[in-house]
Amino acid sequence: METESSSTTMYHGGRLAARRLKEQGVSKLFTLSGGHLFSIYDGCRDEGIEIVDTRHEQAATFAAEGWAKITREPGVAALTAGPGVTNGMSAIGSALQNQSPILVLGGRAPAMRWGMGSLQEIDHIPFVAPLTKSARTAETPGEIPELIDEALTAALTPHSGPTFIDFPLDIVFSEGEEVSAPAKLPDATLEPAAPSGIDEAVALLAKAERPVIMAGTNLWWGHGEKALLELVNERRIPVFLNGLARGCVPADHDLFFARARGEALQGADVALVIGVPMDFRLGFGGSFGEETKILVVDRAEPQRPHPREVAAECYGGIGATLAAIREGTAGLEDSTAPWISQLRSSEDEKRAAETADLEDDRAPLHPMRIYHELNQFLDRDAIVIGDGGDFVSFAGKVINSYEPGCWLDPGPFGCLGSGTGYALAAKLAHPDRQ
C-alpha cells in the first residue's frame, strides 16, 4: 500500500524495506513464507525483487550466504519470527566465520503488545547479536531504509559478515516516509593499499630464496585474485590456496601446489599469508617452520591475536597491497627456480602415490575413487559444493578448481547442511553452468 499526503509519498514498512534493497542492488530474497513477513513480500513483488521460497529457514539463510559467496554481493534472507530466526542461526554463524556479507531480515511480534504473549514472541537480538556484526530492531517505519543502509554497510565493511534487522509486525505494516537517499556502500575494489608494513614485507620477500604464498577466503572477498596471479607469475612464487581462494590460481598452473604443502610451509624462509587466519587450518601457526618469516596481508586487522610472531603486517586493500609488493620485489624471480623444482618433485611423487586409491575398485567405493571419476566430467568453470566433514576433505584434495568462485564448502564453522542452499544460489546466479 502507498498513499500520497500533499507532496509526500507514504509507503508501508515492507515496501520501504524492498525499495531500499532494490536501490542497493539486491535482486533476490531467500525465505520460507511466514505471516510476519507478508508486508516485506508484498514490497519485494512491487519492486521486482525475486522471492525464492525454500522449505526451511536454515536453507534460506545458507542460500543467502551462497549468493554472497558466488556473486560477492550481499545475500539477503527473510526469516519469520521466533522459530524462523532460531532455525537460521547456524547459517548466520557460518556466515560470521566465513566473513560472508549477508543481511537477515527477521519478523517480530507486534511492539504494541510486546510482553503479552503474542504468537512466536521472543527477543531475537540478545541471541543473534553474538553471531552478527550488527543486530537492530526497527522502531518506526520511516527509519527502515536507513537501518538497511547501515546493515548493508556493516556487512560489507572489512572484515565482512552477517547483519540482522527485525521488524515488529505493527511497524512493518504501518506507513512511513522515505526520507533519506541510499547510502554509498563499501566497494572492495577501491580499498587502498595497506598504509604500513609494505616496506618491511618487500625487504624480507626480496631476499627470500624459498618463498611461499598461502592464501585464503579474504583474498576472494577483497577482489585480490588478479593481483595474486600477477604476483605469482612475475615473481615466481609457489602458491597454496584454501577456502574461497581456491581457483584464484588455476589447478594446472605450474606454480600451484597442493600435496607439497607441509614441506613447503615448513621449509619456506618467507611465507606471505594472504586473507587467511592462522587458526586450526594452519596448525595455529605451527604449519610454518620455526624459522619462517611470516608476512600477513589482509583487509583488516585480525579478529584474534596471531598465535605466533609475524615479521610484517599489511592491512588494507588486498589487490593494491599485493600490487605494491610485486612492484617492490623485482628480481625475486631469479632466485626461486631450485625451490620450485624441489616442491614440484615432491608434489609429483605424492600425487603418484595416490594412484591406488584413485583407481580402487573395492565396494563401497573409496571417496578418492568417487572424486577421481567426478573430475572427468566437470567443466573448468563448474561450481563445486561440498557439504560434509571428512568426505568433503577428500573432495578438497582431489577436485580441481580452475577459476575463482567455483568452490564452496562449509568453512571453519563446519556446519553440515549448507550444500542445498549453496547449490540453489549457485544455479540462480549461473544457470548456464554446472
Steps between C-alpha positions, in 0.01 A plus 500: 500500500615854426323829555577860415480776758545843333834450318621214718459135399445261788586128477433215735808369683543195279498717188753738659727203570463363148557838336827548684615145431427550130683833495803326650506236228325211676319276250416189708331442835543149643232398747248250633157660492386629837214732597721755674673564167203552266549876484861449390391246238243745362770767483740270318235406244425869441871582460592204280713309752471126438372306801667158526296281733680207664376226733701592810640823638848352528495429125379856432783651702762270347364596158554866589856416603550295185383796293756719676777246446426461129427863408686695770179698540309505831265204534165574665276257690166562669405280798171507681486572873607266776584153360563649158790704635629225727495254208730734308756548773743226396523654153550845652785356708648349186487835322675665795795262488510505118483882505209475257308828459135415555201688638234304687157661535296360788134514580411606854190499719313836513666775704162623628438165671858417594520289813138387481565162338445557128556218252872414468594782734866496603773763503739389226763767554678355808568164336554626145739782595801274581471348151476827309682827445179693564159402641221761513124527537297747292305735725323707233423439130690812396832378638493172305692623190780644714519181708542298181775733375682470833465122503626457143790737570598300809467171311740618228752684717815290568490258660171437323226287656131460587264768629142480632191719518166391637169669428213506751179399327320828570799708385561321170131521405474870588582784263796730506686749286818422306709791623859405417684428175682165475843494663804413291608150595865392548675381185782249556652582161570855620670412828843669514824318569605438859633823652779316682694176485558485125860621517584238762328228299680600181840506674455146635343349189755653265780307677312171517626181335211277604191720500147363513150646482211369710174673403145457626145631501564871552697507175165434328299746708770761437494450120871422510511205258638696201774659709591162651537336161719785376720471810533123460576522129750784512684411820479119456373416847340161580142540618257302716130583533211417731141611551357741245849568362492163323513554125654847526810330360391219265567144614709436187721807547865407532530689831188357663568226755284298736665173612835662584344743744656358816850501352456846349363674809756336727788567264419855393729779611222756437125431491253753363171420678210668320144524627508195724539486879747270669227287653465120512537481121857625533578319822461825699816617326680169548462403134784741425862433585643639821735724302243605238443875483125556470361799311128557550280673241130548573214743461495593870681418821445147629196425711720291734866552592747315281604174671863565413721794418471649152770700324275749316131587496327669205133587555314669217379433149633157409528567127683830544725356773602200289568728204734711715680189625540373143641831383747511787642150460632503144781246465354249746404284203868439427557308822197269542558237228680243722226531764225458242674192358526345846132553573392377157690175552331453837157586356537253215620225732208545740246508217645182351461329838124566485447294185391187686223687686389688188456172311379285792214267396396391849141534613394720661703740289779699657426877494819553298363276223167682494660842468752377245213388277306820561797707394474354150155653450548848644536807282778743587245750629282246683390615846574220746326499837619286788264425789648273764804432711759236409330431168543865404862486612559238233319717247720794587802283435392347168260743330683759292400868490601705200311826542417725797165458672459136400547325837258529792530302822371556854816679609650510852162489678453155345121510490357211303188569296641801317510326162134526401485875550838554334395294198173688465681834503772383262249386238302822530817704456637290211219296342715413199780334699545163670 
